[in-house]
Structure formats: structure tokens, C-alpha cells
Amino acid sequence: MHSFPMFIRTTNRRVVIAGGGEQAAQKARLMLKTDARLVLLAPTLDAELADLVATGRATQDAGPITPDHFADAALVFIATGCPGMNAALHALAKAAGAQVNVVDQPSLCDMTTPSLVDRDPVVVAIGTEGTAPVLARQIKTEVEQMLDPRLGTFAALAGRLRRTVAANIPKPDRRAFWRWAFADAPWQLHKTGQERAAADLLKQTIATRDLPVRQGQIAFVGAGPGARDLLTLRAVQRLQEADVIFYDQLVDPAVLELARRDAERVFVGNVAGAHTWPQKHICNLIVAEATKGRRVVRLETGDPGISSRAIQEIEAASAANIPIEIVPGVTAASAAATLEQPQRGMSDSQRQPASDVARLRKSCG
């Protein structure tokens, strides 16, 4: 990444927009989604911006612009419509230490504005670092369809209850509570319009502490030949739900990035010259974690349904009455075949590196 995505707090802070025409209005429309104090730097304003000033949503400064206008601003947008004026104002803003976005001049931008999917307080930001704005809008459309329109109001309700949950529900049980809230009855009630019933159910559960039973489970997830882009959607979901993940040396590190940041990661692979993990010990360790009520993912290279090691681990979990789920993956043998077949007739630059094919063959066992 050449740009790091993050959210900037705007409460009680100024967002400065230099310009009074349509380009400035476009930035103002975006910032109106926030609670920032908008400051417009321009001698004259178009009708839309003038209305913002008249209604008290923004203030105007029509005088000469100096670095002081940009000092301590959360964000600065320069949108005068004149490239020369934009460059001059950019220099003043940088002299004040501001983070600046100059319209249509990427080389002068410290930041870019993403496409937004707004389910306030849930916000999804989509950026392409300025390389493909049309693609960002297409992705935005797909995400808009994925997220229920009522998601934001339910998230806001959850936010209002967070302190009460922290005061009344023991810390080890909180994740299970929120998982239940967002995946089970409360959310189902809310998204069908029964908002009061959903709130009452949440509050009653907090008060009585009659929480859903925390039952551990193990998902045996096929990581395919180890590559992130060969995971199934269900495999990604299980990784994001996991409390602890067991994996070996053939799993691409990029796969583990799909998991929650606070999920525990346990390496159980065998490395030449190092102490190896006995299979019985791995089985016992996985079962022990699930017995604690944790959600366990065992990442198996290839397909766990045909792995001899996975079969032993599945048998151990079943013997301990631990609920299991098998999430199939692309078999390493199939992946190796797809890499080898296209080699004929390809140029040297197109051929898959022999090391990749060898790695897949190794994962086939």
C-alpha cells in the first residue's frame, strides 16, 4: 500500500475548504456527512455553499488567505478550480502542517477521499489510491447491496449498550454475547422492523445474564495449496470468527491476515532441523482449546476431507463430543494441475515458477 486507510475524528474540529464553486461544493457535500465545523475560504460562494453559511452549517472567510487559516484543521481541501491558485494555497496549507487534498492534482495530495458505503456509524471506505475510481464505485455498489439498510441503527443501539454490557457481563462472555446479538434473534428482530423488541431482548439478556451457552467448536478449514485467493468464502468467514487458529508451514502468511487481529495463532508445522509436533499432541491441543468454549480453526493445506492428519484430528474431536465443521478447500493436486497444464506454449514471462509447482507437489504429500 502507498496509502494507509484510517478514520479521522471530526468532532469539534475544523475542515477547511478553499474555493467557492462546484468543486468546493462537492467536497462540502462529502463533509456534511460528518459533524465537523466547515470553514469556506472564498470571496464569493455559489448558491449551494451560500445556503450552508446562511443555515449555520458552515462559516465563510472572504479575506486574504494565510497559513493561519489551515492551522490545526482536521482536513484541508483545496478546490478553487484554478490549478495555479490551488498550488499556491497548497503551499500555504503545508506551511501550517495540514493534511491536504488538492482536487485533480494527485501529486499535491497527502490524502484521497474514498468511495463510502454509509450505514452510520458503520462506514465502509473503498479506495484504489486514485488508480481506478470507476472500479471503486462498482465495488461500492456491490457492498451497498450486501449491507442491510437497518445495520447502522442496530450498530448504534449496540454502541449505546456497550458500557452496560461491560459493567454487567463478564469479559470472557462478552464476545459470545455480541456474536449472538449480531447473528441471532436481536438482529433478526431489528432488521424486520421490530426495533423495540430487539432492544428489549438485549437489555433483558444483559440484566439477567442469561447468555447463550458458550460452546466450543472446531472448523477444519481447507486452505487449498496455501494461497489466499484460493480460499472459499466460508473459509474466510471461519477465519474471521476464530478465537485460535492452528496452521502449518505451507499456509501462505497472507491467509492469516484474514483472521481477527486478536485471534491467537499457533504454528504446528514441522520445520527441518527443529523439534517436530507429534500428531497426538496436536490433536489434544486442538480439542483442549475447543473444550474451553473457544472457536477453533485448524487450517489444513489442501482439503481436510482427504488429509490423513485431518482425519485423526476430526476423530479426536468427535471422541470428545466437540462440534466440528469441515470446510472443503481446493486440493493441492488440483491446484498443481492447473499450474502445470498452461505451461505449454507460454512465454517465459507467463510460465508459473517451477518453485511454486514444486511447493504444491510437496503439499500433495
N, C-alpha and C positions, 0 to 999 in steps of 0.2 A: 504493500500500500504506500502511496505517496501522500495520502491524507488520512488522518485518524478521525473516525466518526465519534462524536460525543455530543452531549446535550448541554447547552449553556443556560444557566439560570438567568431569568429576565426580571424577576420580581424586584420592584423598587430600583430598577436600573434603566439607563437611557439607551435607546437605539437611535443613532443619528443617521438621517438620510439626507444627503446633499443633492438637491435637484428639486424642480417643481413641476415637471411634466409627466408624461405617461410612464417612462421608465421608473421614475421615482414612485409613482403610484403603484406600479406592480410590486415593488419591494414593500411598500406600506401595506398592501393587501395581505402579503405573507406575514408581516409582523403583527398585524391585527389579531392573529390567532393567539398571540402571547399577551401577557399583562405588562409588557414593557411600556415605558414612557417614551413616546415617539417625538423626536425633535426634527423638524424640517428646516434645512438651511437653503433658502432661496428667496430672492427679492419678490418673485411672484409665484403663485400657485395655480394649478389648473383647478377646475370646479370640484373635482373629487377630493383633492388634498385640502382645498379651502374649507370644505364641509367638515373634514376631520378636525380642523382647527376650531371652527365655529361651534362644534359639539363638545369640545374639550378633550377629544381623544388624542390630539397632538398639539404641539406648540410650534410656532414659526419664529425663526430668527432671520430677518431680512438684511442684516447688516454685513459688513465685511467679515470674511471667514478667517479665523486664526487657529493655530493648533489647540488653543484652549477649548474650542468647540468640541473637540474629539476626545479630550482627556477623560479617562475613567468610563468611557462608553462601553457597554457590553458588546456591541457590534456597530460597525460603520459601513453604510452602503453609499457609494458614490455613483450617481445616476443623473448627470446633468444633460446627457445627450451630446456633449461636445468632448471628443477624445482629448483635446489639449487641456480643457478645463478639468476634466477628470484626472489627468496625470498630475496637474498642479495641486489639486485637492488631496490626491493620494499622498503626495509628499508631505503636506501639512499634517494629515492624519497619522502618518508613520512617525513624524517628529513627535507626536503626542503619545506614541506607543500603542496605537489602536490596532485591532484586528480588522482588516479592510476587505471589502468586496467591491470591485470596480466592474460595472456592467460591461459585458462584451470585451473585456480586456483581461484574459486569464493570467497573463504574465504579471499583472498587478494585484492578483487576488491572493490573500492569505487564507481565504475560506471560500467555499462554494455552497450554494443553497441546494439541498436535496429535494427530490420529489417526496411528498408527505402523504401518508395514509393516517388520517386523523380520527382517532377514537378517544379523544381526550378523557382521561390522562394517558391512555395508551397511544403512543405515536410511533409509527414505523417510518424511518427515513431511508430513502433509496438514493444512492449516489453512484456515478460512474466516473468520478474525478474529471468531469467535463468532456469525456470522450464520446459518450453516446446518450445524449438527453432523450432521444426518442425511445431508446431501449428502457431507460429509467421510467418513462411514462407507461410503457407497456407492462412492466413489472408492477407498477403502482396499480394498474387496472386489475391485474390478477390478484394482488393482495387485497384490494378493496372487496373483491368477491369472496375471498376466503374468510374475512373477519366479520362477524355478526355486527349489525349496526348498534346493538344494545351493549356491546362489550365494554365500551367506555364507561357507561353509567354503572355497570356492575363492578368494574375495577375501582371506580370512585367510592362505591359503597364499601368495598374491601379496604380501601385506604382509610376510611373513617373508622373502621373497626380494628385496625392494626394494634393500636395501643391497648384496647380492651383485650384482644387476643393475647398480647404479650403479658398482660397482668394476670390473666386467668388460666391460660393453657400452658402446661409445662413445655419447655423448649424442645425436648425430644419429640413431642407430639405435634408441634406447630406445622411442620411441613406436610404431615398427613392431613391435618385439618384443612390447610389451604388447597391441597391436591383434591380433597373431597369437595370443597366449596366450588372450585372452578371446573370440576369434571363431572359432578354428580348433581344431586337434587337442587341445591341452591341456584346453580347456574341454569339448569333446565327450567326452573320456575321463572327466573328473571327474564330469560330470552323469549319466553312465551307471553310476556306482559304481566306476569304475576309478581311484580316487584316488591310489594309489601309482604307477600307470603315468603319470598326469598329472604328478605331482611329479617323477618320474624324467626325463620328457621335458623339462620346464622346466629342470631342473638340468643335463642333458646339453647342451642348447642354449646355456645360459649358459657352460658350461665350454668348449665347442668354438667358440663364437661363430659357429656355422653358422646364421646368421639367414636368415629368408625374404628373398628379393631385394626391395629397396625399388624398386618400380616406380611411377612417377608415372602419374596418370590425371586425366582431366578429366570432370566431370559438368556437363552443360548442363542447368540446373535451371529449369523454368518457374515464375516467381513469380506467375503469373496477373496480375491487374491491379495487383499490388503489395501487397495486403493479407495480413496474417499468417494470418488464418483461412481463406484460400483455398488455402493450400499443401497438397500431398499429404503423406501420411505418409513416403513415400520421399524427398520433397524435404527434409523436416525431418531425416531420418537423414543425408542427404548434407551438409547444413549442419553438423551436429554432428561429422562426420568430417573436415571440410575443414581443410587447413593454411592455405589462402589463398582468399579469396573476391573475385571481381570483380563489381561491381554498378554500376547507373546511378541517375539521379536519380528515377526513377519507382518505385523499390523502397521500400516503407514501412520506416523505421528499425526498427520493431518486428520485422520479419523477421530482421534481422541479430542481434537479441538471442537468437535460437535457436541461433546458432553458438557454438562454444567461445570462451571469453573470450580465449584466447591465439591464436586464428586471426587471421591478417593480413587486413585489409580494404582493398581497393584500389578507389577510385572511378574509373570510366572513362566517366562520362556527360558529356554536353555541356550546359553552362550558358551562357545568353545573356550576352554580354559577356566571356566567359572563353575561354581557349585551348581548342580542341577536340582530341579524341583521334582521330587518323587510324585508320581501321579496320585497316589493315595493321599499325600499331604495336600495337594491342590484340591482334591475332592472334599476333604474335610474342611479346608479353609473356606471354600465357597459356601458349603452348607452352613457353617458356623455363622457367617455373615448374614445369611438369609434368616437363620433362627433368631437373630436379634431384631427382626422386623424390618430389615433393610431391603431395598430393591437392588438386586444384584444383576449385573450384565457380565456374561462370560463371552468375550469376543473370540470367536473361533475363525481362524483363517479358512477360507473355502466355505463349505456348507456343513454345519454341525450335525446334520442328519446322516452324514456318511463318514464322520470323523470318529476313529476308534477312541481317541481321548475323550471326545464329547460324549460318546455313548457311556463311558464309565462315569463321567460326571453326572449325566442325566440319571443313571441308575442310582447313584449315591443320593441325589436329591429326592428321587421318588421313594427310596427306602426311608428317608427322614420325613416323608409326608410334606415336603416343600412344594408349593405350586410352581410349575415350570411352564415355560413357553419356548417353543423353538421357532426362531425367525430365520427362514432359509436365506442362504446367500448364493451368489454366483460361485459355482465350483471352480477351484483353481484350474482343473483340467480344461474346462470350457473356456476360461479366460486365456489360457495358454494357447489354445487352438485358434482363438480369434487374433492373437498376436502373430502367430506363425503363418497363417494362411495368406494374408495380404502381402507377404514379403516378396512373392514372385512378381516380377515386372515393375517393382517400385524403384525409385531412385534412391541413392544412398541417404539423402536427407529425409526421405519418407520412411525408411525402414525402422522398425522398432529396435532399440538397442538390444544386443544379444544378452546383456546382463539382466534386462527385465524378463526376457523369456526364461533365462536360467533360474531367476528367482521364483517365477511362477511354477516351473517344473519342480523346484525344491519344495514348494508349499503343497504340491500334489501328494508328497510323501511317497 
